[in-house]
């Protein structure tokens, strides 16, 4: 079974700083997908960024980028120029490409990120 | 375009009762997934529906069931409620439910079982 581990339950940084959230996963599959989702107090999960395992280039979305190390099974999220609106729970998630249909995402336990003014 | 809508937002039930939660996906989306979120277990996949058919199911007892209608709206039912069923239930939709697709989540239904 796949597992996703987020070792940082909570992090706090000052506004405008750069912060990195860590995530490791375990799978025997070769083709899979990794995601970072954000859950603000409104409870609605929002996709931040996604990475396809067969792509070596790290994904980037504006201030958000990932460091994907396939051999190490590591998928960290870097937030540059952090903003107060980035305060939220961040979940790392994994799904593989086995079979048809949505097998569902496997989520980590989350990191509560607090951006201080 | 309206987002994913879940009703009700909050629900209080007692042990032994049953409950039905509703999810309306984004227009044009045919895949609907359900997740349970608790402080202890985190987010766990319940099941996924596509074109009225359940394609995949997570590791939950048979008390948890669902269905999808021809307009892609989905309902989730939990029978014989237990205290441990207290959770935030999140629904997510996507166009086809492909593994690499972005999921659009609703704001969830907070279920409290007393």
Interface residues (C-beta under 8 A of the other chain):
Chain A: X32 X33 X37 X42 X43 X44 X45 X46 X47 X50 X52 X91 X95 X96 X97 X100 X101 X102 X103 X104 X105 X106 X107 X108 X109 X110
Chain B: X3 X31 X33 X35 X42 X43 X44 X45 X46 X47 X48 X50 X55 X56 X58 X88 X90 X92 X94 X97 X98 X99 X100 X101 X102 X103 X105 X106 X107 X108
